[in-house]
Amino acid sequence: MSIYQQIFDINEQTFDKLMAGGLLKAKARRDLLMYEYYLQEKKKYGSMQAITNTADKFCVSDSLIEKVIYKIQHLCTN
């Protein structure tokens, strides 16, 4: 099981405790939500449009979405 999947499977209360304790960054939840949304959009529209749609949905730049994708995909391979 990848680190990404392990983090994603943590229940909300435990996730909040890990964030409060400094073990997870405050933006970890947002990044996971963006990545999940990106994957859904990618199935429908392809990668580039999915990045744009995700950026629009979360009011962030395309480059931030690309960084999140890279970071999470890197976690999935380790």
Secondary structure, 3 states (H helix, E strand, C coil): CCHHHHHHCCCHHHHHHHHHCCCCCCCHHHHHHHHHHHHHHHHHHCHHHHHHHHHHHHCCCHHHHHHHHHHHHHHHHC
